[in-house]
Every structure is written in structure tokens, then in C-alpha cells.
Amino acid sequence: MEFRRLVVVTTVATAVTALLGVLTATAGAGLTCEARWPLCDGAVFGLFPATFMSAIEWVHRLVAMVTGLLVVGTTAAAWRGGRARRVRYATLGALLFTPVQVAFGAFTVMVREFVFGYSILVLTLHFGLAAAILGLLVAASVWTDAAETPVTPDRVRRAGLAALLALPILMVLTPRLLVTFGNLVQLVYYAAGFGAFAALTAGALWARELDATRVAAAAGLAATVVVVQLVAARRAFGDAGQIVVLALTVAAFVLAAWAVRRSHTPSVGRVESVGD
């Protein structure tokens, strides 16, 4: 498999793993482990899960294992193939974060109370690491593509438009504002959120290639706001929490819209040389 396709597959697998993690958490499947992690209440390697909930937990683990192997393979291919330094270090960063992410995944099912509170510290770090790994792999994908194909302002616009399509979904599905925040709704919510984050990150990096500093800053800030909003959505209780989450989503939408509008200006079109 050519490297450009490999890094994209790894990025998509990472996003799928994160979504399965959301499903596992919202369904309460991780509670099947309790004090028996890593075996939980299923057979070794999950060949015969004891319950439907434990099956969800083991499917998440299986996909995470495959994704981990893809990250290892992508990193090795980047370094052995002599890819640009920024691509090599982006994949290496994803690789180094992966075992830490696994450790925090274990904490989410083993630890009920932590130093500053189980939910706030462990879940936030677990989610934040997932976003960091996804962001690094998106960066590796963008930079690999930029090294082989000229970057155009149209790519920045399309990335921004993709985010503008996803962000209204987050607005409508704001936790417990208009709809019940059940398992399926949360899955759609976080799928739209990860999609918006990936699109905004790609748009920011493509804008940087074009030396469109302000567009890159707006898209990058919008991507950061999306992550903060997704974390806050896990803690959104009461009217105040809902308003904060909705306000963050609106802020990300405004920033993305501004970036798309600015990407149409004539100054956004100079392609710089792509190097280390």
C-alpha cells in the first residue's frame, strides 16, 4: 500500500476507534470490566464475551488493537521511506501517545475516583489524547499530500465547507437542549464533531501551505474550540452547561465561516515550496 493511502487509512481507523470509545462509554460497556481488567467478564481475546455489553467492550479493544498496529506501521513506513521531517515526527507523536491513551483507557474502567475526580481528569485526558492522536495523523496526511500534489485555495474552502456542514448538527444535537442525549444521538454528535475537527485541522494546515496566516489561525482556533466543546458536552448539566456548549459550537461555526470567506480572497493562492 502506498504511504499516502496508508496514512489516510490509519487516520480514519483512529477516528472510528474514538467513536467506538464514545459508544462504549455511553453504553456503560466499560463497567463490565471493573476490577477484572484486562480480561473483564469475557473469555481471553473476547472470543466468547459473557454479555452483549462485554462484546461492545471487546469490539472496541479489537479495533483499537488494529488501529495501534496501523499507527506502528505508518510510523515505520514514514521513517524508513525518508518522508519529510514533519511527517515523520507527526507519526512518531501519534505512536508515542498511543500507549498513554491505552493506559488512560484502562483507568476509565479501573478507577472510580482519581486525584481530582474520575470524570473530570481521567475522561478529559482520555478524550484529549484521542483528539491529539487524530490531529497528528490528519497533519501527517495533509503534509504527505502536499508534498505530492500542489495545494490550492479550493482545498481550504472545501475543508471549511465540510466543517460548516457538520457544525449545525452539533448545534441541533446540543446535549439535552432539543433532543434526548441517548446512545445513538451521542454517536452522531461525536461523529460530526470529529469530522468538523479533522476538516478544520486540514484546512488550517493547507492554509499554512499557502501562507494564508489569518485563515490558518481562524481554522486552527475553530478546531481547538470544537475539541473543547466536545469535552464540555460530556459535562453539560443544566441550562448553563447547555448554553456553554452551544456557544462554543456557534463560535467554531463563525470562525470556520470567516476562514471560508477569507479563502476566496486573491491573496490566498500563493503556494510555497513544501519541505522540512
VENJO-V377348 format. One record per residue. N is the residue number from 1. OMEGA is omega in degrees with one decimal (* if undefined). Layout:
# VENJO-V377348
n=(N	N)
omega=(OMEGA	OMEGA)
This chain:
# VENJO-V377348
n=(1	2	3	4	5	6	7	8	9	10	11	12	13	14	15	16	17	18	19	20	21	22	23	24	25	26	27	28	29	30	31	32	33	34	35	36	37	38	39	40	41	42	43	44	45	46	47	48	49	50	51	52	53	54	55	56	57	58	59	60	61	62	63	64	65	66	67	68	69	70	71	72	73	74	75	76	77	78	79	80	81	82	83	84	85	86	87	88	89	90	91	92	93	94	95	96	97	98	99	100	101	102	103	104	105	106	107	108	109	110	111	112	113	114	115	116	117	118	119	120	121	122	123	124	125	126	127	128	129	130	131	132	133	134	135	136	137	138	139	140	141	142	143	144	145	146	147	148	149	150	151	152	153	154	155	156	157	158	159	160	161	162	163	164	165	166	167	168	169	170	171	172	173	174	175	176	177	178	179	180	181	182	183	184	185	186	187	188	189	190	191	192	193	194	195	196	197	198	199	200	201	202	203	204	205	206	207	208	209	210	211	212	213	214	215	216	217	218	219	220	221	222	223	224	225	226	227	228	229	230	231	232	233	234	235	236	237	238	239	240	241	242	243	244	245	246	247	248	249	250	251	252	253	254	255	256	257	258	259	260	261	262	263	264	265	266	267	268	269	270	271	272	273	274	275	276)
omega=(178.7	-171.7	-177.3	178.6	-179.7	-177.5	176.2	178.1	178.9	178.6	179.2	179.1	177.8	178.1	179.0	178.1	178.9	179.0	176.4	175.8	176.8	179.3	179.4	-179.2	-176.2	179.0	-178.3	-176.8	179.6	-179.8	177.3	-178.9	-176.6	-174.8	-175.3	177.2	10.1	-176.2	-178.1	-177.2	175.8	177.9	179.8	-178.0	173.2	-179.6	-179.7	179.7	-176.0	-176.9	177.1	179.7	178.3	176.3	177.3	179.9	-177.6	175.1	176.9	179.8	-179.1	179.2	178.7	179.1	178.3	178.9	177.9	178.0	177.1	178.1	177.6	-179.3	179.8	178.8	178.9	179.7	179.8	-177.4	179.9	-178.6	177.5	178.5	179.3	-175.2	-178.2	176.1	-179.7	-176.6	175.4	178.7	178.1	177.2	177.6	-179.9	-178.1	179.0	-173.4	179.2	176.2	177.7	177.7	180.0	178.9	173.7	176.3	179.3	-176.8	179.4	-177.7	-171.5	178.5	176.7	180.0	-172.4	-178.2	-179.6	-176.0	-174.3	-174.2	-172.3	-173.6	-177.5	179.1	178.5	179.0	-179.6	179.9	178.1	177.4	178.4	179.9	178.6	178.3	180.0	178.8	-180.0	173.7	178.4	179.0	178.8	-179.0	-177.3	175.9	178.9	-178.6	179.7	-175.4	-176.6	179.2	178.7	179.6	177.2	-179.6	178.4	178.0	180.0	-178.4	177.1	178.7	178.9	177.0	177.7	-179.8	175.0	-177.1	-174.2	175.8	176.4	177.8	179.1	-178.0	-175.8	176.8	-173.4	172.1	177.8	179.8	-176.5	174.4	-174.1	-179.4	-175.6	-178.2	179.6	179.1	179.5	177.9	-178.8	-177.2	173.4	176.9	-179.9	177.9	178.2	178.4	179.1	-179.6	-178.9	-179.7	177.1	178.1	179.5	179.1	-178.4	175.6	178.2	176.5	178.3	-179.6	-178.7	176.0	-170.7	-176.9	177.8	179.2	-179.4	-179.5	-179.8	178.3	177.4	177.4	177.9	178.3	179.3	179.2	179.1	178.8	-179.7	179.0	176.2	-179.2	-179.1	178.2	-176.4	-173.5	177.7	178.4	-177.4	-177.2	179.3	178.9	-179.8	178.9	-179.9	179.3	179.8	177.6	178.7	178.8	179.0	177.8	179.4	-179.2	178.7	179.3	179.5	177.9	179.6	178.9	-179.8	-179.4	179.9	178.1	-177.0	-177.5	-178.0	179.2	-178.7	-179.1	-179.4	176.9	177.0	-178.5	179.8	179.1	*)
